[in-house]
Amino acid sequence: MEPIEKIVKACIKGKPSAQERLYKMFADKMFGVCLIYTKDYDAAKDVMQEGFVKVFNKLDTFKFKGSFEGWVRRIMVNTALERYRKNYYLYPINDIEDYKNDIAYDDVIGMISANDLLKLIKELSPQYQMVFKLFAIEGYSHKEIAKKLEISEGTSKSNLSRARKILQEKVKKYFDWDDGKLLASK
């Protein structure tokens, strides 16, 4: 396999064969990333296409410090966020205390498969989905999320808190509970 640096430099020179190789190297994985941040297959394809256009236009800014795949992933996530901001408005919530709830089955999320959890996340409202994904999957801080989504940190925190509560309630439906104790799985 060719080193990524050689392929990137050939892409910068405008060589179509190198661009095709680069695209094929990352398309499947980046499609998965885009699918996490979009509502369906077609939207994910659109975001990925827009993202790769940005990747190719910005290749000369990559300094080969750090992971190239991570750099491409960040472009894909940012492209999905741009699309999201155009289509949805995050409703500000000023008092996170209204949404704090210590639920005894907090760790039940760890008992459900990743695919089932992703399905439940997709059922959240777009606002809650986006904040939850950026925080839990991408590892962004509330300050970073607030900046990316153009919302306040408080709104980010409250949306995350509400998303967690909704997810906990959805996961709870998969199990039988009695005063916060697991009786038997379904």
MDAnalysis code that builds the backbone (N, CA, C; Angstrom):
import MDAnalysis as mda
import numpy as np

u = mda.Universe.empty(558, n_residues=186, atom_resindex=np.repeat(np.arange(186), 3), trajectory=True)
u.add_TopologyAttr("name", ["N", "CA", "C"] * 186)
u.add_TopologyAttr("resid", np.arange(1, 187))
u.add_TopologyAttr("resname", ["MET", "GLU", "PRO", "ILE", "GLU", "LYS", "ILE", "VAL", "LYS", "ALA", "CYS", "ILE", "LYS", "GLY", "LYS", "PRO", "SER", "ALA", "GLN", "GLU", "ARG", "LEU", "TYR", "LYS", "MET", "PHE", "ALA", "ASP", "LYS", "MET", "PHE", "GLY", "VAL", "CYS", "LEU", "ILE", "TYR", "THR", "LYS", "ASP", "TYR", "ASP", "ALA", "ALA", "LYS", "ASP", "VAL", "MET", "GLN", "GLU", "GLY", "PHE", "VAL", "LYS", "VAL", "PHE", "ASN", "LYS", "LEU", "ASP", "THR", "PHE", "LYS", "PHE", "LYS", "GLY", "SER", "PHE", "GLU", "GLY", "TRP", "VAL", "ARG", "ARG", "ILE", "MET", "VAL", "ASN", "THR", "ALA", "LEU", "GLU", "ARG", "TYR", "ARG", "LYS", "ASN", "TYR", "TYR", "LEU", "TYR", "PRO", "ILE", "ASN", "ASP", "ILE", "GLU", "ASP", "TYR", "LYS", "ASN", "ASP", "ILE", "ALA", "TYR", "ASP", "ASP", "VAL", "ILE", "GLY", "MET", "ILE", "SER", "ALA", "ASN", "ASP", "LEU", "LEU", "LYS", "LEU", "ILE", "LYS", "GLU", "LEU", "SER", "PRO", "GLN", "TYR", "GLN", "MET", "VAL", "PHE", "LYS", "LEU", "PHE", "ALA", "ILE", "GLU", "GLY", "TYR", "SER", "HIS", "LYS", "GLU", "ILE", "ALA", "LYS", "LYS", "LEU", "GLU", "ILE", "SER", "GLU", "GLY", "THR", "SER", "LYS", "SER", "ASN", "LEU", "SER", "ARG", "ALA", "ARG", "LYS", "ILE", "LEU", "GLN", "GLU", "LYS", "VAL", "LYS", "LYS", "TYR", "PHE", "ASP", "TRP", "ASP", "ASP", "GLY", "LYS", "LEU", "LEU", "ALA", "SER", "LYS"])
u.atoms.positions = np.array([
    [0.846, -1.194, 0.000],
    [0.000, 0.000, 0.000],
    [0.883, 1.247, 0.000],
    [0.469, 2.206, -0.753],
    [1.201, 3.469, -0.866],
    [1.073, 4.275, 0.416],
    [2.131, 4.954, 0.820],
    [2.018, 5.807, 2.005],
    [1.055, 6.970, 1.738],
    [0.302, 7.329, 2.754],
    [-0.716, 8.367, 2.615],
    [-0.105, 9.692, 2.176],
    [1.096, 9.985, 2.649],
    [1.744, 11.249, 2.289],
    [1.955, 11.345, 0.781],
    [2.375, 10.250, 0.167],
    [2.607, 10.235, -1.274],
    [1.280, 10.440, -2.027],
    [0.227, 9.796, -1.572],
    [-1.082, 9.920, -2.223],
    [-1.598, 11.354, -2.088],
    [-1.468, 11.925, -0.887],
    [-1.941, 13.297, -0.656],
    [-1.184, 14.274, -1.548],
    [0.121, 14.125, -1.631],
    [0.909, 15.034, -2.475],
    [0.519, 14.901, -3.947],
    [0.210, 13.686, -4.391],
    [-0.239, 13.496, -5.769],
    [-1.618, 14.134, -5.980],
    [-2.461, 14.057, -4.958],
    [-3.787, 14.705, -5.040],
    [-3.643, 16.215, -5.144],
    [-2.735, 16.774, -4.373],
    [-2.506, 18.225, -4.402],
    [-2.059, 18.660, -5.804],
    [-1.306, 17.786, -6.467],
    [-0.873, 18.080, -7.837],
    [-2.003, 17.881, -8.848],
    [-3.161, 17.409, -8.367],
    [-4.324, 17.263, -9.240],
    [-4.413, 15.959, -9.999],
    [-3.734, 14.930, -9.543],
    [-3.751, 13.641, -10.243],
    [-5.040, 12.876, -9.892],
    [-5.896, 12.664, -10.891],
    [-7.176, 11.987, -10.646],
    [-7.036, 10.581, -10.068],
    [-6.031, 9.833, -10.487],
    [-5.860, 8.469, -9.969],
    [-5.560, 8.491, -8.464],
    [-4.802, 9.480, -8.019],
    [-4.506, 9.612, -6.594],
    [-5.754, 10.025, -5.824],
    [-6.541, 10.919, -6.418],
    [-7.786, 11.336, -5.779],
    [-8.732, 10.151, -5.621],
    [-8.780, 9.324, -6.637],
    [-9.640, 8.133, -6.570],
    [-9.149, 7.174, -5.480],
    [-7.842, 6.976, -5.393],
    [-7.281, 6.091, -4.353],
    [-7.590, 6.629, -2.964],
    [-7.416, 7.927, -2.792],
    [-7.686, 8.536, -1.485],
    [-9.166, 8.371, -1.112],
    [-10.027, 8.635, -2.070],
    [-11.461, 8.497, -1.828],
    [-11.799, 7.057, -1.432],
    [-11.280, 6.095, -2.188],
    [-11.574, 4.685, -1.908],
    [-11.016, 4.242, -0.553],
    [-9.913, 4.831, -0.135],
    [-9.316, 4.479, 1.160],
    [-10.221, 4.861, 2.332],
    [-10.933, 5.974, 2.190],
    [-11.668, 6.516, 3.328],
    [-13.184, 6.556, 3.167],
    [-13.698, 6.286, 1.990],
    [-15.135, 6.465, 1.731],
    [-16.016, 5.641, 2.659],
    [-15.739, 4.369, 2.818],
    [-16.606, 3.525, 3.647],
    [-16.649, 3.988, 5.096],
    [-15.474, 4.255, 5.640],
    [-15.410, 4.673, 7.039],
    [-16.069, 6.043, 7.230],
    [-15.827, 6.956, 6.306],
    [-16.407, 8.300, 6.436],
    [-17.920, 8.280, 6.188],
    [-18.377, 7.351, 5.366],
    [-19.821, 7.213, 5.190],
    [-20.455, 6.817, 6.523],
    [-19.806, 5.922, 7.245],
    [-20.304, 5.533, 8.568],
    [-20.375, 6.723, 9.513],
    [-19.359, 7.568, 9.476],
    [-19.361, 8.783, 10.302],
    [-20.526, 9.677, 9.905],
    [-20.698, 9.892, 8.612],
    [-21.775, 10.761, 8.119],
    [-23.142, 10.199, 8.477],
    [-23.275, 8.897, 8.442],
    [-24.548, 8.253, 8.759],
    [-24.933, 8.488, 10.218],
    [-23.946, 8.570, 11.086],
    [-24.222, 8.854, 12.498],
    [-24.839, 10.237, 12.655],
    [-24.409, 11.188, 11.845],
    [-24.821, 12.584, 12.009],
    [-25.941, 13.030, 11.070],
    [-26.530, 12.102, 10.353],
    [-27.618, 12.466, 9.446],
    [-28.820, 11.576, 9.704],
    [-29.940, 11.945, 9.093],
    [-31.178, 11.214, 9.365],
    [-31.338, 9.958, 8.528],
    [-30.661, 9.877, 7.380],
    [-30.837, 8.698, 6.532],
    [-29.665, 8.526, 5.573],
    [-29.754, 7.466, 4.794],
    [-28.713, 7.074, 3.855],
    [-28.422, 8.175, 2.830],
    [-29.466, 8.728, 2.241],
    [-29.269, 9.752, 1.204],
    [-28.600, 11.009, 1.751],
    [-29.035, 11.425, 2.941],
    [-28.424, 12.604, 3.565],
    [-26.952, 12.333, 3.879],
    [-26.659, 11.116, 4.327],
    [-25.268, 10.754, 4.632],
    [-24.414, 10.788, 3.363],
    [-24.966, 10.307, 2.248],
    [-24.235, 10.359, 0.972],
    [-23.950, 11.804, 0.582],
    [-24.941, 12.673, 0.750],
    [-24.751, 14.084, 0.415],
    [-23.664, 14.729, 1.275],
    [-23.718, 14.477, 2.578],
    [-22.726, 15.047, 3.490],
    [-21.335, 14.525, 3.154],
    [-21.246, 13.233, 2.876],
    [-19.943, 12.665, 2.544],
    [-19.393, 13.296, 1.262],
    [-20.258, 13.478, 0.281],
    [-19.818, 14.096, -0.976],
    [-19.312, 15.517, -0.730],
    [-20.096, 16.306, 0.017],
    [-19.666, 17.667, 0.353],
    [-18.359, 17.639, 1.138],
    [-18.265, 16.689, 2.058],
    [-17.061, 16.571, 2.879],
    [-15.829, 16.267, 2.055],
    [-15.953, 15.350, 1.096],
    [-14.792, 15.025, 0.267],
    [-14.397, 16.185, -0.634],
    [-15.353, 16.954, -1.085],
    [-15.006, 18.151, -1.859],
    [-14.142, 19.063, -0.986],
    [-14.532, 19.241, 0.272],
    [-13.745, 20.076, 1.190],
    [-12.378, 19.463, 1.449],
    [-12.342, 18.138, 1.626],
    [-11.054, 17.465, 1.847],
    [-10.110, 17.774, 0.689],
    [-10.578, 17.581, -0.532],
    [-9.706, 17.805, -1.690],
    [-9.329, 19.274, -1.841],
    [-10.230, 20.166, -1.494],
    [-9.918, 21.601, -1.588],
    [-8.947, 22.057, -0.502],
    [-8.897, 21.345, 0.617],
    [-8.066, 21.759, 1.750],
    [-6.836, 20.881, 1.946],
    [-6.578, 19.945, 1.046],
    [-5.446, 19.029, 1.221],
    [-4.131, 19.751, 1.459],
    [-3.955, 20.874, 0.802],
    [-2.683, 21.591, 0.953],
    [-2.517, 22.192, 2.350],
    [-3.573, 22.191, 3.165],
    [-3.459, 22.721, 4.533],
    [-3.080, 21.628, 5.541],
    [-3.148, 20.369, 5.128],
    [-2.775, 19.276, 6.028],
    [-1.253, 19.240, 6.135],
    [-0.748, 19.295, 7.354],
    [0.694, 19.414, 7.575],
    [1.373, 18.096, 7.956],
    [0.651, 16.976, 7.845],
    [1.188, 15.657, 8.172],
    [1.637, 15.564, 9.625],
    [0.949, 16.299, 10.464],
    [1.143, 16.194, 11.909],
    [-0.161, 15.652, 12.459],
    [-0.114, 14.492, 13.039],
    [-1.343, 13.865, 13.512],
    [-1.921, 12.959, 12.439],
    [-3.050, 12.392, 12.759],
    [-3.686, 11.406, 11.899],
    [-4.403, 12.058, 10.727],
    [-4.107, 11.582, 9.529],
    [-4.816, 12.076, 8.348],
    [-6.278, 11.655, 8.409],
    [-6.518, 10.413, 8.837],
    [-7.892, 9.934, 8.963],
    [-8.678, 10.796, 9.952],
    [-8.055, 11.170, 11.048],
    [-8.709, 12.048, 12.021],
    [-9.036, 13.411, 11.423],
    [-8.138, 13.899, 10.596],
    [-8.353, 15.187, 9.921],
    [-9.553, 15.102, 8.977],
    [-9.611, 14.010, 8.205],
    [-10.733, 13.807, 7.282],
    [-12.030, 13.654, 8.066],
    [-11.990, 12.901, 9.152],
    [-13.186, 12.695, 9.988],
    [-13.712, 14.024, 10.518],
    [-12.805, 14.872, 10.975],
    [-13.217, 16.178, 11.502],
    [-13.913, 17.002, 10.416],
    [-13.415, 16.943, 9.205],
    [-14.059, 17.659, 8.099],
    [-15.457, 17.099, 7.864],
    [-15.592, 15.779, 7.912],
    [-16.912, 15.157, 7.705],
    [-17.891, 15.567, 8.804],
    [-17.442, 15.531, 10.046],
    [-18.309, 15.926, 11.167],
    [-18.697, 17.396, 11.028],
    [-17.732, 18.242, 10.718],
    [-18.031, 19.670, 10.561],
    [-18.987, 19.925, 9.392],
    [-18.848, 19.159, 8.330],
    [-19.767, 19.295, 7.196],
    [-21.177, 18.894, 7.620],
    [-21.292, 17.824, 8.374],
    [-22.602, 17.401, 8.871],
    [-23.193, 18.461, 9.803],
    [-22.339, 19.076, 10.629],
    [-22.815, 20.120, 11.544],
    [-23.312, 21.345, 10.786],
    [-22.595, 21.709, 9.734],
    [-23.031, 22.852, 8.922],
    [-24.413, 22.591, 8.335],
    [-24.598, 21.399, 7.816],
    [-25.897, 21.028, 7.246],
    [-26.975, 21.036, 8.326],
    [-26.627, 20.514, 9.488],
    [-27.558, 20.464, 10.614],
    [-27.991, 21.872, 11.028],
    [-27.015, 22.771, 11.171],
    [-27.326, 24.147, 11.587],
    [-28.270, 24.825, 10.597],
    [-28.145, 24.487, 9.331],
    [-29.031, 25.075, 8.325],
    [-30.468, 24.578, 8.465],
    [-30.627, 23.348, 8.966],
    [-31.945, 22.717, 8.986],
    [-32.658, 22.721, 10.328],
    [-31.937, 22.917, 11.416],
    [-32.562, 22.806, 12.733],
    [-32.152, 23.956, 13.633],
    [-33.024, 24.239, 14.544],
    [-32.750, 25.245, 15.559],
    [-32.743, 24.549, 16.905],
    [-31.715, 24.779, 17.702],
    [-31.662, 24.221, 19.049],
    [-32.360, 25.172, 20.005],
    [-33.357, 24.688, 20.666],
    [-34.111, 25.528, 21.581],
    [-33.344, 25.724, 22.873],
    [-33.085, 26.978, 23.231],
    [-32.331, 27.214, 24.462],
    [-33.154, 26.882, 25.700],
    [-32.503, 26.241, 26.651],
    [-33.118, 25.950, 27.941],
    [-32.193, 26.552, 28.975],
    [-32.738, 27.419, 29.791],
    [-31.902, 28.178, 30.702],
    [-31.589, 27.468, 32.004],
    [-32.463, 26.592, 32.461],
    [-32.260, 25.989, 33.770],
    [-32.077, 24.485, 33.642],
    [-30.827, 24.050, 33.654],
    [-30.537, 22.627, 33.521],
    [-31.084, 21.835, 34.706],
    [-31.263, 22.488, 35.837],
    [-31.778, 21.799, 37.015],
    [-33.142, 21.177, 36.740],
    [-33.891, 21.753, 35.818],
    [-35.197, 21.194, 35.467],
    [-35.062, 19.815, 34.848],
    [-33.885, 19.510, 34.316],
    [-33.706, 18.268, 33.587],
    [-32.779, 17.280, 34.276],
    [-32.271, 17.636, 35.427],
    [-31.407, 16.714, 36.158],
    [-32.292, 15.681, 36.838],
    [-31.878, 14.446, 36.717],
    [-32.652, 13.377, 37.318],
    [-31.715, 12.215, 37.577],
    [-31.541, 11.862, 38.830],
    [-30.681, 10.739, 39.164],
    [-31.503, 9.468, 39.047],
    [-31.305, 8.763, 37.949],
    [-32.051, 7.543, 37.707],
    [-31.177, 6.371, 38.125],
    [-31.738, 5.441, 38.906],
    [-30.985, 4.319, 39.449],
    [-30.454, 3.386, 38.370],
    [-31.060, 3.387, 37.212],
    [-30.625, 2.486, 36.153],
    [-29.699, 3.180, 35.172],
    [-28.923, 4.115, 35.682],
    [-27.993, 4.916, 34.876],
    [-27.051, 4.066, 34.024],
    [-26.544, 2.975, 34.587],
    [-25.551, 2.186, 33.859],
    [-26.170, 1.138, 32.945],
    [-27.485, 1.153, 32.797],
    [-28.142, 0.174, 31.942],
    [-27.751, 0.359, 30.479],
    [-27.337, 1.562, 30.099],
    [-26.911, 1.825, 28.726],
    [-25.803, 0.845, 28.336],
    [-24.957, 0.492, 29.292],
    [-23.878, -0.448, 29.017],
    [-24.355, -1.871, 28.770],
    [-25.621, -2.147, 29.043],
    [-26.159, -3.490, 28.894],
    [-26.846, -3.711, 27.545],
    [-26.880, -2.706, 26.704],
    [-27.565, -2.806, 25.418],
    [-26.524, -2.795, 24.306],
    [-26.801, -3.462, 23.205],
    [-25.820, -3.523, 22.121],
    [-25.626, -2.146, 21.492],
    [-24.477, -1.956, 20.884],
    [-24.160, -0.672, 20.242],
    [-25.151, -0.360, 19.124],
    [-25.525, -1.374, 18.336],
    [-26.482, -1.140, 17.244],
    [-27.847, -0.725, 17.778],
    [-28.305, -1.390, 18.835],
    [-29.596, -1.026, 19.422],
    [-29.539, 0.370, 20.022],
    [-28.416, 0.710, 20.641],
    [-28.260, 2.043, 21.206],
    [-28.272, 3.107, 20.110],
    [-27.586, 2.843, 18.998],
    [-27.595, 3.803, 17.884],
    [-29.003, 3.992, 17.329],
    [-29.784, 2.920, 17.277],
    [-31.177, 3.038, 16.825],
    [-31.966, 3.945, 17.772],
    [-31.746, 3.775, 19.079],
    [-32.450, 4.611, 20.053],
    [-32.008, 6.073, 19.938],
    [-30.729, 6.289, 19.701],
    [-30.220, 7.650, 19.545],
    [-30.875, 8.302, 18.330],
    [-31.041, 7.541, 17.257],
    [-31.683, 8.071, 16.041],
    [-33.138, 8.478, 16.300],
    [-33.765, 7.944, 17.355],
    [-35.148, 8.294, 17.684],
    [-35.249, 9.623, 18.444],
    [-34.119, 10.122, 18.952],
    [-34.124, 11.404, 19.649],
    [-34.419, 12.534, 18.669],
    [-34.857, 13.664, 19.201],
    [-35.052, 14.825, 18.341],
    [-33.687, 15.214, 17.756],
    [-33.683, 15.877, 16.602],
    [-32.398, 16.258, 15.989],
    [-31.509, 17.071, 16.936],
    [-32.105, 17.939, 17.730],
    [-31.323, 18.772, 18.648],
    [-30.614, 17.911, 19.689],
    [-31.355, 16.992, 20.303],
    [-30.764, 16.137, 21.328],
    [-29.754, 15.167, 20.719],
    [-30.070, 14.638, 19.551],
    [-29.151, 13.722, 18.867],
    [-27.789, 14.358, 18.656],
    [-27.804, 15.560, 18.112],
    [-26.553, 16.201, 17.734],
    [-25.676, 16.457, 18.955],
    [-26.249, 17.008, 20.010],
    [-25.465, 17.284, 21.211],
    [-24.965, 15.979, 21.821],
    [-25.837, 14.975, 21.900],
    [-25.436, 13.689, 22.470],
    [-24.277, 13.079, 21.675],
    [-24.375, 13.076, 20.361],
    [-23.326, 12.485, 19.522],
    [-22.009, 13.238, 19.667],
    [-22.080, 14.561, 19.642],
    [-20.844, 15.339, 19.757],
    [-20.179, 15.124, 21.110],
    [-20.979, 15.012, 22.158],
    [-20.429, 14.839, 23.498],
    [-19.983, 13.396, 23.730],
    [-20.888, 12.447, 23.503],
    [-20.623, 11.051, 23.854],
    [-19.776, 10.306, 22.836],
    [-19.924, 10.619, 21.558],
    [-19.195, 9.875, 20.534],
    [-17.907, 10.581, 20.140],
    [-17.985, 11.881, 19.903],
    [-16.808, 12.624, 19.447],
    [-15.956, 13.156, 20.594],
    [-16.531, 13.250, 21.789],
    [-15.769, 13.703, 22.944],
    [-15.587, 15.204, 23.064],
    [-16.437, 15.983, 22.401],
    [-16.350, 17.434, 22.506],
    [-16.835, 17.895, 23.878],
    [-16.291, 18.998, 24.359],
    [-16.757, 19.614, 25.600],
    [-18.002, 20.447, 25.295],
    [-18.719, 20.835, 26.338],
    [-19.904, 21.667, 26.120],
    [-19.525, 23.016, 25.498],
    [-18.361, 23.516, 25.866],
    [-17.900, 24.780, 25.287],
    [-17.692, 24.620, 23.777],
    [-17.062, 23.518, 23.368],
    [-16.832, 23.262, 21.951],
    [-18.147, 23.030, 21.204],
    [-19.045, 22.285, 21.815],
    [-20.351, 22.020, 21.194],
    [-21.106, 23.328, 21.010],
    [-21.090, 24.152, 22.046],
    [-21.790, 25.440, 21.979],
    [-21.258, 26.277, 20.817],
    [-19.964, 26.287, 20.658],
    [-19.369, 27.066, 19.562],
    [-19.746, 26.485, 18.207],
    [-19.642, 25.162, 18.058],
    [-19.932, 24.515, 16.779],
    [-21.397, 24.667, 16.376],
    [-22.303, 24.579, 17.350],
    [-23.734, 24.631, 17.039],
    [-24.328, 26.027, 17.213],
    [-23.475, 26.968, 17.640],
    [-23.910, 28.351, 17.843],
    [-25.051, 28.441, 18.857],
    [-24.823, 27.792, 20.001],
    [-25.767, 27.803, 21.113],
    [-24.986, 28.121, 22.381],
    [-25.678, 28.290, 23.497],
    [-24.979, 28.528, 24.759],
    [-24.520, 27.198, 25.361],
    [-23.553, 27.270, 26.248],
    [-23.100, 26.063, 26.939],
    [-24.239, 25.465, 27.751],
    [-25.056, 26.314, 28.357],
    [-26.198, 25.843, 29.133],
    [-27.172, 25.046, 28.279],
    [-27.396, 25.502, 27.055],
    [-28.280, 24.774, 26.145],
    [-27.665, 23.425, 25.790],
    [-26.360, 23.400, 25.567],
    [-25.683, 22.142, 25.277],
    [-25.842, 21.180, 26.446],
    [-25.613, 21.668, 27.648],
    [-25.727, 20.821, 28.839],
    [-27.146, 20.312, 29.037],
    [-28.107, 21.198, 28.862],
    [-29.492, 20.777, 29.071],
    [-29.950, 19.808, 27.983],
    [-29.523, 20.030, 26.748],
    [-29.883, 19.094, 25.685],
    [-29.266, 17.722, 25.926],
    [-28.027, 17.694, 26.409],
    [-27.387, 16.419, 26.730],
    [-28.117, 15.735, 27.877],
    [-28.430, 16.490, 28.908],
    [-29.122, 15.926, 30.055],
    [-30.473, 15.342, 29.649],
    [-31.196, 16.073, 28.841],
    [-32.513, 15.614, 28.395],
    [-32.361, 14.394, 27.476],
    [-31.376, 14.400, 26.605],
    [-31.138, 13.251, 25.722],
    [-30.831, 12.008, 26.540],
    [-29.997, 12.158, 27.559],
    [-29.668, 11.018, 28.413],
    [-30.907, 10.479, 29.116],
    [-31.714, 11.385, 29.619],
    [-32.922, 10.961, 30.325],
    [-33.858, 10.198, 29.386],
    [-34.036, 10.710, 28.187],
    [-34.900, 10.043, 27.205],
    [-34.329, 8.678, 26.842],
    [-33.014, 8.613, 26.619],
    [-32.381, 7.335, 26.288],
    [-32.526, 6.337, 27.433],
    [-32.366, 6.817, 28.652],
    [-32.531, 5.930, 29.797],
    [-33.946, 5.367, 29.856],
    [-34.919, 6.212, 29.576],
    [-36.312, 5.750, 29.576],
    [-36.544, 4.734, 28.462],
    [-35.962, 4.972, 27.301],
    [-36.119, 4.041, 26.185],
    [-35.448, 2.704, 26.495],
    [-34.254, 2.760, 27.068],
    [-33.544, 1.535, 27.414],
    [-34.300, 0.786, 28.508],
    [-34.865, 1.528, 29.412],
    [-35.628, 0.920, 30.522],
    [-36.742, 0.019, 29.987],
    [-37.314, 0.384, 28.867],
    [-38.390, -0.409, 28.280],
    [-37.926, -1.791, 27.837],
    [-36.605, -1.952, 27.622],
    [-36.074, -3.253, 27.229],
    [-35.955, -4.228, 28.416],
    [-36.062, -3.692, 29.611],
    [-35.856, -4.503, 30.813],
    [-37.034, -4.349, 31.764],
    [-37.162, -5.296, 32.684],
    [-38.155, -5.180, 33.751],
    [-37.458, -4.559, 34.957],
    [-38.081, -3.531, 35.520],
    [-37.473, -2.823, 36.641],
    [-38.423, -2.793, 37.828],
    [-37.863, -2.835, 39.037],
    [-38.625, -2.669, 40.268],
    [-37.794, -1.791, 41.187],
    [-38.217, -0.568, 41.393],
    [-37.491, 0.393, 42.222],
    [-36.034, 0.504, 41.828],
    [-35.775, 0.538, 40.533],
    [-34.414, 0.742, 40.044],
    [-33.562, -0.492, 40.008],
    [-34.137, -1.675, 40.263],
    [-33.353, -2.907, 40.238],
    [-33.790, -3.778, 39.082],
    [-32.826, -4.301, 38.371],
    [-33.090, -5.161, 37.237],
    [-33.641, -6.506, 37.739],
    [-34.816, -6.869, 37.258],
    [-35.394, -8.143, 37.657],
    [-35.043, -9.231, 36.642],
    [-35.298, -8.922, 35.382],
    [-34.994, -9.888, 34.318],
    [-34.975, -9.160, 32.992],
    [-34.095, -9.574, 32.120],
    [-34.082, -8.940, 30.807],
    [-35.111, -9.603, 29.925],
    [-35.589, -8.835, 28.965],
    [-36.608, -9.348, 28.048],
    [-35.975, -10.100, 26.914],
])
